[in-house]
Amino acid sequence: MSFFISDAMAAAAPAAQQAPGIEGMLFPVGVLLFFYFLFLRPQSKRAKEKKQMLATMTKGTEVVTSGGILGKVADLDDNFVKLEVGDNLFIQVQRHSIENIMPKGTYKAIAKKAKV
């Protein structure tokens, strides 16, 4: 005698078992679709937008880095960007650390405020 399964249920179990049909697959597929639309799709969309933004960046573009540094692009190559962050003050950052392109005139307005 088993404490967890009664003898009557255990004897009838082999005849009552059936392979799960399409109903058994609906819940796992639904969970996968939920995670895809909630997490994976928005992340890939943001990555695609950032890649496009970095491709359109040219000399003179005003940008903000992931560290919050505002600067104007002075030189570009495949991996690095040379930013002017002050009067004749340049830094080099990796291209993927550029987070946002700012509207024209932002760098000039901030530099003007800093001098006053």
N, CA, C and O atoms as CSV, one atom per row, in Angstrom:
chain,resi,resn,atom,element,x,y,z
A,1,MET,N,N,0.845,-1.179,0.000
A,1,MET,CA,C,0.000,0.000,0.000
A,1,MET,C,C,0.894,1.248,0.000
A,1,MET,O,O,1.887,1.332,0.723
A,2,SER,N,N,0.513,2.174,-0.811
A,2,SER,CA,C,1.294,3.396,-0.939
A,2,SER,C,C,0.587,4.523,-0.194
A,2,SER,O,O,-0.642,4.590,-0.181
A,3,PHE,N,N,1.344,5.380,0.408
A,3,PHE,CA,C,0.754,6.496,1.143
A,3,PHE,C,C,0.330,7.644,0.229
A,3,PHE,O,O,-0.530,8.445,0.595
A,4,PHE,N,N,0.931,7.725,-0.957
A,4,PHE,CA,C,0.682,8.869,-1.830
A,4,PHE,C,C,-0.342,8.590,-2.934
A,4,PHE,O,O,-1.099,9.484,-3.311
A,5,ILE,N,N,-0.372,7.396,-3.438
A,5,ILE,CA,C,-1.307,7.056,-4.509
A,5,ILE,C,C,-2.148,5.876,-4.037
A,5,ILE,O,O,-1.618,4.850,-3.610
A,6,SER,N,N,-3.426,6.031,-4.119
A,6,SER,CA,C,-4.268,4.919,-3.687
A,6,SER,C,C,-4.160,3.785,-4.703
A,6,SER,O,O,-3.897,4.024,-5.882
A,7,ASP,N,N,-4.359,2.573,-4.250
A,7,ASP,CA,C,-4.215,1.403,-5.105
A,7,ASP,C,C,-5.221,1.415,-6.247
A,7,ASP,O,O,-4.899,0.971,-7.349
A,8,ALA,N,N,-6.402,1.900,-6.015
A,8,ALA,CA,C,-7.428,1.922,-7.049
A,8,ALA,C,C,-7.029,2.886,-8.174
A,8,ALA,O,O,-7.246,2.582,-9.347
A,9,MET,N,N,-6.450,4.037,-7.833
A,9,MET,CA,C,-6.039,5.016,-8.854
A,9,MET,C,C,-4.836,4.488,-9.630
A,9,MET,O,O,-4.743,4.686,-10.842
A,10,ALA,N,N,-3.928,3.826,-8.948
A,10,ALA,CA,C,-2.731,3.312,-9.610
A,10,ALA,C,C,-3.084,2.202,-10.580
A,10,ALA,O,O,-2.437,2.079,-11.620
A,11,ALA,N,N,-4.065,1.407,-10.284
A,11,ALA,CA,C,-4.451,0.313,-11.162
A,11,ALA,C,C,-5.149,0.841,-12.410
A,11,ALA,O,O,-5.024,0.244,-13.480
A,12,ALA,N,N,-5.867,1.926,-12.297
A,12,ALA,CA,C,-6.616,2.450,-13.433
A,12,ALA,C,C,-5.791,3.420,-14.270
A,12,ALA,O,O,-6.239,3.826,-15.343
A,13,ALA,N,N,-4.620,3.798,-13.823
A,13,ALA,CA,C,-3.833,4.829,-14.496
A,13,ALA,C,C,-3.403,4.461,-15.917
A,13,ALA,O,O,-3.543,5.310,-16.797
A,14,PRO,N,N,-2.899,3.278,-16.207
A,14,PRO,CA,C,-2.440,2.998,-17.568
A,14,PRO,C,C,-3.551,3.094,-18.619
A,14,PRO,O,O,-3.277,3.489,-19.751
A,15,ALA,N,N,-4.739,2.759,-18.292
A,15,ALA,CA,C,-5.828,2.831,-19.248
A,15,ALA,C,C,-6.289,4.268,-19.465
A,15,ALA,O,O,-6.805,4.583,-20.537
A,16,ALA,N,N,-6.118,5.148,-18.480
A,16,ALA,CA,C,-6.625,6.508,-18.579
A,16,ALA,C,C,-5.609,7.473,-19.202
A,16,ALA,O,O,-5.985,8.588,-19.562
A,17,GLN,N,N,-4.347,7.087,-19.339
A,17,GLN,CA,C,-3.343,8.001,-19.870
A,17,GLN,C,C,-3.514,8.181,-21.368
A,17,GLN,O,O,-3.733,7.227,-22.114
A,18,GLN,N,N,-3.406,9.439,-21.782
A,18,GLN,CA,C,-3.444,9.772,-23.200
A,18,GLN,C,C,-2.319,10.752,-23.482
A,18,GLN,O,O,-1.893,11.494,-22.597
A,19,ALA,N,N,-1.857,10.751,-24.679
A,19,ALA,CA,C,-0.809,11.706,-25.052
A,19,ALA,C,C,-1.432,13.100,-25.118
A,19,ALA,O,O,-2.552,13.248,-25.607
A,20,PRO,N,N,-0.726,14.124,-24.633
A,20,PRO,CA,C,-1.286,15.465,-24.692
A,20,PRO,C,C,-1.396,15.927,-26.147
A,20,PRO,O,O,-0.475,15.767,-26.947
A,21,GLY,N,N,-2.516,16.483,-26.446
A,21,GLY,CA,C,-2.745,16.973,-27.804
A,21,GLY,C,C,-2.289,18.402,-27.950
A,21,GLY,O,O,-1.355,18.843,-27.280
A,22,ILE,N,N,-2.946,19.111,-28.818
A,22,ILE,CA,C,-2.601,20.513,-29.071
A,22,ILE,C,C,-2.871,21.370,-27.844
A,22,ILE,O,O,-2.234,22.408,-27.663
A,23,GLU,N,N,-3.804,20.949,-27.001
A,23,GLU,CA,C,-4.116,21.705,-25.791
A,23,GLU,C,C,-2.923,21.759,-24.850
A,23,GLU,O,O,-2.731,22.752,-24.147
A,24,GLY,N,N,-2.124,20.708,-24.830
A,24,GLY,CA,C,-0.943,20.664,-23.985
A,24,GLY,C,C,0.165,21.596,-24.454
A,24,GLY,O,O,1.044,21.956,-23.670
A,25,MET,N,N,0.135,21.985,-25.706
A,25,MET,CA,C,1.167,22.860,-26.256
A,25,MET,C,C,0.769,24.329,-26.238
A,25,MET,O,O,1.630,25.191,-26.417
A,26,LEU,N,N,-0.484,24.635,-26.032
A,26,LEU,CA,C,-0.941,26.023,-26.078
A,26,LEU,C,C,-0.301,26.899,-25.005
A,26,LEU,O,O,0.117,28.020,-25.294
A,27,PHE,N,N,-0.219,26.410,-23.790
A,27,PHE,CA,C,0.340,27.220,-22.709
A,27,PHE,C,C,1.833,27.518,-22.915
A,27,PHE,O,O,2.224,28.680,-22.811
A,28,PRO,N,N,2.682,26.522,-23.201
A,28,PRO,CA,C,4.104,26.840,-23.417
A,28,PRO,C,C,4.333,27.777,-24.613
A,28,PRO,O,O,5.184,28.664,-24.548
A,29,VAL,N,N,3.595,27.587,-25.679
A,29,VAL,CA,C,3.725,28.468,-26.847
A,29,VAL,C,C,3.265,29.877,-26.486
A,29,VAL,O,O,3.873,30.859,-26.912
A,30,GLY,N,N,2.202,29.977,-25.711
A,30,GLY,CA,C,1.719,31.289,-25.273
A,30,GLY,C,C,2.738,32.015,-24.413
A,30,GLY,O,O,2.921,33.224,-24.557
A,31,VAL,N,N,3.402,31.296,-23.522
A,31,VAL,CA,C,4.434,31.896,-22.672
A,31,VAL,C,C,5.600,32.384,-23.520
A,31,VAL,O,O,6.117,33.478,-23.293
A,32,LEU,N,N,6.016,31.586,-24.491
A,32,LEU,CA,C,7.113,31.990,-25.373
A,32,LEU,C,C,6.757,33.238,-26.176
A,32,LEU,O,O,7.582,34.142,-26.311
A,33,LEU,N,N,5.561,33.294,-26.698
A,33,LEU,CA,C,5.122,34.485,-27.441
A,33,LEU,C,C,5.063,35.709,-26.537
A,33,LEU,O,O,5.444,36.806,-26.947
A,34,PHE,N,N,4.596,35.528,-25.332
A,34,PHE,CA,C,4.529,36.632,-24.367
A,34,PHE,C,C,5.921,37.207,-24.115
A,34,PHE,O,O,6.101,38.424,-24.165
A,35,PHE,N,N,6.908,36.350,-23.843
A,35,PHE,CA,C,8.266,36.821,-23.596
A,35,PHE,C,C,8.890,37.454,-24.837
A,35,PHE,O,O,9.643,38.422,-24.731
A,36,TYR,N,N,8.579,36.909,-26.008
A,36,TYR,CA,C,9.113,37.489,-27.237
A,36,TYR,C,C,8.625,38.927,-27.405
A,36,TYR,O,O,9.430,39.831,-27.625
A,37,PHE,N,N,7.332,39.139,-27.306
A,37,PHE,CA,C,6.779,40.480,-27.522
A,37,PHE,C,C,7.070,41.431,-26.369
A,37,PHE,O,O,7.087,42.645,-26.572
A,38,LEU,N,N,7.300,40.917,-25.170
A,38,LEU,CA,C,7.559,41.774,-24.025
A,38,LEU,C,C,9.031,42.157,-23.891
A,38,LEU,O,O,9.340,43.281,-23.496
A,39,PHE,N,N,9.939,41.239,-24.216
A,39,PHE,CA,C,11.358,41.486,-23.973
A,39,PHE,C,C,12.212,41.500,-25.233
A,39,PHE,O,O,12.930,42.472,-25.470
A,40,LEU,N,N,12.155,40.468,-26.033
A,40,LEU,CA,C,13.091,40.321,-27.142
A,40,LEU,C,C,12.847,41.301,-28.281
A,40,LEU,O,O,13.801,41.883,-28.799
A,41,ARG,N,N,11.631,41.492,-28.671
A,41,ARG,CA,C,11.324,42.376,-29.800
A,41,ARG,C,C,11.692,43.837,-29.514
A,41,ARG,O,O,12.341,44.459,-30.355
A,42,PRO,N,N,11.309,44.413,-28.370
A,42,PRO,CA,C,11.709,45.799,-28.092
A,42,PRO,C,C,13.226,45.975,-28.000
A,42,PRO,O,O,13.757,47.000,-28.429
A,43,GLN,N,N,13.921,44.990,-27.449
A,43,GLN,CA,C,15.375,45.087,-27.330
A,43,GLN,C,C,16.028,45.074,-28.704
A,43,GLN,O,O,16.946,45.858,-28.947
A,44,SER,N,N,15.593,44.226,-29.592
A,44,SER,CA,C,16.176,44.189,-30.930
A,44,SER,C,C,15.823,45.446,-31.720
A,44,SER,O,O,16.609,45.902,-32.550
A,45,LYS,N,N,14.654,46.001,-31.466
A,45,LYS,CA,C,14.249,47.241,-32.124
A,45,LYS,C,C,15.141,48.404,-31.687
A,45,LYS,O,O,15.556,49.208,-32.522
A,46,ARG,N,N,15.442,48.505,-30.381
A,46,ARG,CA,C,16.334,49.550,-29.880
A,46,ARG,C,C,17.744,49.386,-30.436
A,46,ARG,O,O,18.390,50.375,-30.782
A,47,ALA,N,N,18.225,48.157,-30.524
A,47,ALA,CA,C,19.565,47.899,-31.051
A,47,ALA,C,C,19.645,48.312,-32.521
A,47,ALA,O,O,20.653,48.865,-32.960
A,48,LYS,N,N,18.603,48.047,-33.262
A,48,LYS,CA,C,18.558,48.418,-34.679
A,48,LYS,C,C,18.552,49.943,-34.832
A,48,LYS,O,O,19.238,50.476,-35.703
A,49,GLU,N,N,17.787,50.647,-33.996
A,49,GLU,CA,C,17.740,52.109,-34.047
A,49,GLU,C,C,19.092,52.718,-33.684
A,49,GLU,O,O,19.515,53.693,-34.304
A,50,LYS,N,N,19.778,52.151,-32.681
A,50,LYS,CA,C,21.087,52.673,-32.277
A,50,LYS,C,C,22.111,52.452,-33.377
A,50,LYS,O,O,22.934,53.326,-33.647
A,51,LYS,N,N,22.065,51.291,-34.012
A,51,LYS,CA,C,22.993,51.000,-35.109
A,51,LYS,C,C,22.788,51.982,-36.257
A,51,LYS,O,O,23.755,52.451,-36.857
A,52,GLN,N,N,21.537,52.292,-36.560
A,52,GLN,CA,C,21.229,53.253,-37.614
A,52,GLN,C,C,21.704,54.656,-37.212
A,52,GLN,O,O,22.228,55.387,-38.052
A,53,MET,N,N,21.530,55.040,-35.950
A,53,MET,CA,C,21.965,56.350,-35.472
A,53,MET,C,C,23.482,56.482,-35.591
A,53,MET,O,O,23.982,57.516,-36.034
A,54,LEU,N,N,24.209,55.450,-35.203
A,54,LEU,CA,C,25.668,55.497,-35.277
A,54,LEU,C,C,26.154,55.532,-36.722
A,54,LEU,O,O,27.206,56.104,-37.007
A,55,ALA,N,N,25.407,54.932,-37.625
A,55,ALA,CA,C,25.789,54.947,-39.036
A,55,ALA,C,C,25.605,56.331,-39.657
A,55,ALA,O,O,26.330,56.687,-40.585
A,56,THR,N,N,24.649,57.116,-39.163
A,56,THR,CA,C,24.383,58.438,-39.727
A,56,THR,C,C,25.224,59.535,-39.091
A,56,THR,O,O,25.153,60.686,-39.522
A,57,MET,N,N,26.015,59.209,-38.082
A,57,MET,CA,C,26.824,60.206,-37.386
A,57,MET,C,C,27.968,60.688,-38.290
A,57,MET,O,O,28.660,59.885,-38.915
A,58,THR,N,N,28.150,62.008,-38.346
A,58,THR,CA,C,29.208,62.605,-39.160
A,58,THR,C,C,29.973,63.630,-38.334
A,58,THR,O,O,29.632,63.878,-37.177
A,59,LYS,N,N,31.014,64.231,-38.929
A,59,LYS,CA,C,31.763,65.290,-38.248
A,59,LYS,C,C,30.830,66.464,-37.976
A,59,LYS,O,O,29.996,66.812,-38.812
A,60,GLY,N,N,30.976,67.064,-36.812
A,60,GLY,CA,C,30.150,68.207,-36.441
A,60,GLY,C,C,28.868,67.843,-35.730
A,60,GLY,O,O,28.163,68.727,-35.243
A,61,THR,N,N,28.547,66.557,-35.656
A,61,THR,CA,C,27.349,66.110,-34.956
A,61,THR,C,C,27.553,66.260,-33.451
A,61,THR,O,O,28.622,65.938,-32.932
A,62,GLU,N,N,26.548,66.739,-32.762
A,62,GLU,CA,C,26.618,66.900,-31.312
A,62,GLU,C,C,25.994,65.680,-30.650
A,62,GLU,O,O,24.859,65.307,-30.948
A,63,VAL,N,N,26.752,65.063,-29.745
A,63,VAL,CA,C,26.340,63.789,-29.157
A,63,VAL,C,C,26.515,63.797,-27.641
A,63,VAL,O,O,27.197,64.654,-27.079
A,64,VAL,N,N,25.882,62.823,-27.000
A,64,VAL,CA,C,26.049,62.565,-25.577
A,64,VAL,C,C,26.510,61.118,-25.429
A,64,VAL,O,O,25.941,60.215,-26.042
A,65,THR,N,N,27.544,60.899,-24.613
A,65,THR,CA,C,28.040,59.549,-24.385
A,65,THR,C,C,27.235,58.864,-23.287
A,65,THR,O,O,26.389,59.483,-22.642
A,66,SER,N,N,27.509,57.585,-23.086
A,66,SER,CA,C,26.812,56.845,-22.031
A,66,SER,C,C,27.210,57.355,-20.644
A,66,SER,O,O,26.485,57.130,-19.675
A,67,GLY,N,N,28.350,58.039,-20.537
A,67,GLY,CA,C,28.780,58.623,-19.264
A,67,GLY,C,C,28.223,60.010,-19.035
A,67,GLY,O,O,28.463,60.608,-17.986
A,68,GLY,N,N,27.468,60.542,-20.020
A,68,GLY,CA,C,26.843,61.850,-19.870
A,68,GLY,C,C,27.689,63.005,-20.377
A,68,GLY,O,O,27.387,64.161,-20.079
A,69,ILE,N,N,28.733,62.725,-21.131
A,69,ILE,CA,C,29.610,63.774,-21.647
A,69,ILE,C,C,29.040,64.297,-22.958
A,69,ILE,O,O,28.774,63.531,-23.885
A,70,LEU,N,N,28.857,65.616,-23.023
A,70,LEU,CA,C,28.354,66.270,-24.228
A,70,LEU,C,C,29.544,66.742,-25.039
A,70,LEU,O,O,30.470,67.345,-24.497
A,71,GLY,N,N,29.523,66.473,-26.331
A,71,GLY,CA,C,30.628,66.896,-27.171
A,71,GLY,C,C,30.225,66.950,-28.629
A,71,GLY,O,O,29.147,66.506,-29.023
A,72,LYS,N,N,31.126,67.509,-29.412
A,72,LYS,CA,C,30.938,67.616,-30.855
A,72,LYS,C,C,31.931,66.673,-31.522
A,72,LYS,O,O,33.107,66.647,-31.158
A,73,VAL,N,N,31.462,65.900,-32.494
A,73,VAL,CA,C,32.314,64.937,-33.174
A,73,VAL,C,C,33.351,65.681,-34.007
A,73,VAL,O,O,33.008,66.481,-34.877
A,74,ALA,N,N,34.636,65.405,-33.726
A,74,ALA,CA,C,35.720,66.031,-34.472
A,74,ALA,C,C,36.306,65.077,-35.509
A,74,ALA,O,O,36.761,65.511,-36.567
A,75,ASP,N,N,36.296,63.781,-35.210
A,75,ASP,CA,C,36.857,62.799,-36.131
A,75,ASP,C,C,36.198,61.454,-35.861
A,75,ASP,O,O,35.792,61.166,-34.735
A,76,LEU,N,N,36.096,60.633,-36.900
A,76,LEU,CA,C,35.445,59.322,-36.805
A,76,LEU,C,C,36.322,58.259,-37.432
A,76,LEU,O,O,37.051,58.536,-38.385
A,77,ASP,N,N,36.261,57.054,-36.912
A,77,ASP,CA,C,36.739,55.876,-37.629
A,77,ASP,C,C,35.794,54.729,-37.291
A,77,ASP,O,O,34.724,54.951,-36.725
A,78,ASP,N,N,36.181,53.518,-37.633
A,78,ASP,CA,C,35.269,52.392,-37.452
A,78,ASP,C,C,34.962,52.088,-35.988
A,78,ASP,O,O,33.848,51.675,-35.665
A,79,ASN,N,N,35.935,52.286,-35.099
A,79,ASN,CA,C,35.753,51.900,-33.703
A,79,ASN,C,C,35.708,53.058,-32.719
A,79,ASN,O,O,35.084,52.936,-31.665
A,80,PHE,N,N,36.347,54.174,-33.032
A,80,PHE,CA,C,36.470,55.268,-32.079
A,80,PHE,C,C,35.957,56.580,-32.655
A,80,PHE,O,O,35.923,56.780,-33.869
A,81,VAL,N,N,35.555,57.476,-31.739
A,81,VAL,CA,C,35.075,58.807,-32.096
A,81,VAL,C,C,35.880,59.805,-31.275
A,81,VAL,O,O,36.030,59.643,-30.065
A,82,LYS,N,N,36.394,60.833,-31.931
A,82,LYS,CA,C,37.114,61.896,-31.244
A,82,LYS,C,C,36.132,63.023,-31.001
A,82,LYS,O,O,35.592,63.598,-31.946
A,83,LEU,N,N,35.899,63.342,-29.731
A,83,LEU,CA,C,34.928,64.359,-29.352
A,83,LEU,C,C,35.637,65.610,-28.849
A,83,LEU,O,O,36.613,65.527,-28.104
A,84,GLU,N,N,35.137,66.763,-29.263
A,84,GLU,CA,C,35.591,68.023,-28.702
A,84,GLU,C,C,34.644,68.350,-27.558
A,84,GLU,O,O,33.445,68.540,-27.763
A,85,VAL,N,N,35.199,68.414,-26.345
A,85,VAL,CA,C,34.376,68.655,-25.162
A,85,VAL,C,C,34.612,70.040,-24.575
A,85,VAL,O,O,33.933,70.437,-23.629
A,86,GLY,N,N,35.562,70.770,-25.125
A,86,GLY,CA,C,35.865,72.124,-24.683
A,86,GLY,C,C,36.732,72.794,-25.735
A,86,GLY,O,O,36.964,72.221,-26.800
A,87,ASP,N,N,37.217,74.011,-25.451
A,87,ASP,CA,C,38.088,74.702,-26.390
A,87,ASP,C,C,39.407,73.945,-26.509
A,87,ASP,O,O,40.192,73.887,-25.562
A,88,ASN,N,N,39.635,73.375,-27.673
A,88,ASN,CA,C,40.841,72.579,-27.948
A,88,ASN,C,C,41.064,71.472,-26.917
A,88,ASN,O,O,42.204,71.167,-26.568
A,89,LEU,N,N,39.990,70.880,-26.437
A,89,LEU,CA,C,40.052,69.760,-25.498
A,89,LEU,C,C,39.303,68.592,-26.139
A,89,LEU,O,O,38.095,68.661,-26.365
A,90,PHE,N,N,40.039,67.524,-26.427
A,90,PHE,CA,C,39.462,66.385,-27.136
A,90,PHE,C,C,39.585,65.125,-26.303
A,90,PHE,O,O,40.545,64.949,-25.553
A,91,ILE,N,N,38.594,64.246,-26.445
A,91,ILE,CA,C,38.669,62.913,-25.848
A,91,ILE,C,C,38.278,61.914,-26.922
A,91,ILE,O,O,37.569,62.248,-27.872
A,92,GLN,N,N,38.749,60.688,-26.760
A,92,GLN,CA,C,38.353,59.624,-27.671
A,92,GLN,C,C,37.513,58.619,-26.908
A,92,GLN,O,O,37.873,58.190,-25.811
A,93,VAL,N,N,36.392,58.250,-27.499
A,93,VAL,CA,C,35.502,57.260,-26.895
A,93,VAL,C,C,35.194,56.200,-27.930
A,93,VAL,O,O,35.323,56.429,-29.132
A,94,GLN,N,N,34.790,55.048,-27.458
A,94,GLN,CA,C,34.382,54.003,-28.384
A,94,GLN,C,C,33.067,54.400,-29.038
A,94,GLN,O,O,32.222,55.052,-28.425
A,95,ARG,N,N,32.914,54.001,-30.269
A,95,ARG,CA,C,31.743,54.399,-31.056
A,95,ARG,C,C,30.440,53.933,-30.406
A,95,ARG,O,O,29.451,54.666,-30.420
A,96,HIS,N,N,30.426,52.736,-29.840
A,96,HIS,CA,C,29.180,52.214,-29.257
A,96,HIS,C,C,28.811,52.883,-27.930
A,96,HIS,O,O,27.719,52.648,-27.413
A,97,SER,N,N,29.709,53.720,-27.366
A,97,SER,CA,C,29.371,54.416,-26.123
A,97,SER,C,C,28.581,55.698,-26.374
A,97,SER,O,O,28.169,56.360,-25.421
A,98,ILE,N,N,28.362,56.057,-27.638
A,98,ILE,CA,C,27.521,57.202,-27.976
A,98,ILE,C,C,26.069,56.778,-27.761
A,98,ILE,O,O,25.608,55.801,-28.350
A,99,GLU,N,N,25.357,57.515,-26.920
A,99,GLU,CA,C,23.988,57.137,-26.585
A,99,GLU,C,C,22.932,57.914,-27.358
A,99,GLU,O,O,21.881,57.366,-27.691
A,100,ASN,N,N,23.203,59.199,-27.650
A,100,ASN,CA,C,22.158,60.016,-28.241
A,100,ASN,C,C,22.777,61.111,-29.087
A,100,ASN,O,O,23.857,61.614,-28.776
A,101,ILE,N,N,22.091,61.475,-30.154
A,101,ILE,CA,C,22.484,62.621,-30.964
A,101,ILE,C,C,21.621,63.794,-30.523
A,101,ILE,O,O,20.394,63.701,-30.475
A,102,MET,N,N,22.285,64.898,-30.203
A,102,MET,CA,C,21.586,66.084,-29.711
A,102,MET,C,C,21.251,67.015,-30.877
A,102,MET,O,O,21.892,66.948,-31.926
A,103,PRO,N,N,20.243,67.888,-30.698
A,103,PRO,CA,C,19.909,68.864,-31.744
A,103,PRO,C,C,21.062,69.854,-31.943
A,103,PRO,O,O,21.824,70.137,-31.018
A,104,LYS,N,N,21.168,70.368,-33.164
A,104,LYS,CA,C,22.213,71.353,-33.481
A,104,LYS,C,C,22.090,72.550,-32.544
A,104,LYS,O,O,20.987,73.007,-32.246
A,105,GLY,N,N,23.236,73.054,-32.081
A,105,GLY,CA,C,23.264,74.223,-31.216
A,105,GLY,C,C,23.295,73.910,-29.736
A,105,GLY,O,O,23.522,74.812,-28.930
A,106,THR,N,N,23.078,72.681,-29.355
A,106,THR,CA,C,23.083,72.308,-27.943
A,106,THR,C,C,24.472,72.492,-27.346
A,106,THR,O,O,24.621,73.069,-26.270
A,107,TYR,N,N,25.479,72.004,-28.041
A,107,TYR,CA,C,26.858,72.105,-27.551
A,107,TYR,C,C,27.270,73.566,-27.407
A,107,TYR,O,O,27.903,73.944,-26.421
A,108,LYS,N,N,26.912,74.374,-28.383
A,108,LYS,CA,C,27.271,75.793,-28.364
A,108,LYS,C,C,26.585,76.515,-27.200
A,108,LYS,O,O,27.207,77.339,-26.529
A,109,ALA,N,N,25.327,76.215,-26.962
A,109,ALA,CA,C,24.572,76.855,-25.885
A,109,ALA,C,C,25.141,76.474,-24.515
A,109,ALA,O,O,25.250,77.326,-23.633
A,110,ILE,N,N,25.497,75.225,-24.333
A,110,ILE,CA,C,26.060,74.765,-23.061
A,110,ILE,C,C,27.444,75.383,-22.844
A,110,ILE,O,O,27.775,75.804,-21.736
A,111,ALA,N,N,28.255,75.437,-23.917
A,111,ALA,CA,C,29.602,76.028,-23.807
A,111,ALA,C,C,29.501,77.517,-23.476
A,111,ALA,O,O,30.327,78.040,-22.727
A,112,LYS,N,N,28.516,78.192,-24.015
A,112,LYS,CA,C,28.319,79.618,-23.758
A,112,LYS,C,C,27.934,79.832,-22.288
A,112,LYS,O,O,28.424,80.759,-21.643
A,113,LYS,N,N,27.051,78.966,-21.763
A,113,LYS,CA,C,26.630,79.049,-20.355
A,113,LYS,C,C,27.820,78.839,-19.419
A,113,LYS,O,O,27.935,79.506,-18.391
A,114,ALA,N,N,28.691,77.919,-19.778
A,114,ALA,CA,C,29.821,77.583,-18.928
A,114,ALA,C,C,30.816,78.734,-18.826
A,114,ALA,O,O,31.473,78.890,-17.796
A,115,LYS,N,N,30.935,79.535,-19.871
A,115,LYS,CA,C,31.876,80.655,-19.875
A,115,LYS,C,C,31.385,81.807,-19.018
A,115,LYS,O,O,32.188,82.563,-18.471
A,116,VAL,N,N,30.078,81.947,-18.898
A,116,VAL,CA,C,29.507,83.075,-18.146
A,116,VAL,C,C,29.605,82.892,-16.683
A,116,VAL,O,O,29.169,83.755,-15.922
